[in-house]
Amino acid sequence: MAAYAQAAAIHLRATGWEMTPEKLKTALEVGKMKRTKFYESRADGIVRKERQCIARAMANIETDGTIDKDIVIASLREVCSEEKAEAVFTLGSAKK
């Protein structure tokens, strides 16, 4: 959300605080690009099998958006050791 707000603010300042449909479209595109780069950077260092395990665990998130660390670690242990699973979990959550 912050990526979109930041992109919109930059465009608003540059155009005298006017927002047209075209400028909104540009701000949304810039925000989407920044959001994609953010999530790509969080995935750096996590190999594909590990990302797939995390994705499977995330698919079962409760509607309130919470997920238990133990569920993610258990999913990661399907493809790697307990120690590696813990390291991958820490890597993914530390790059905020």
Helices and strands as residue ranges (DSSP letters): H 2-14, H 21-43, H 48-58, H 69-76, H 82-94
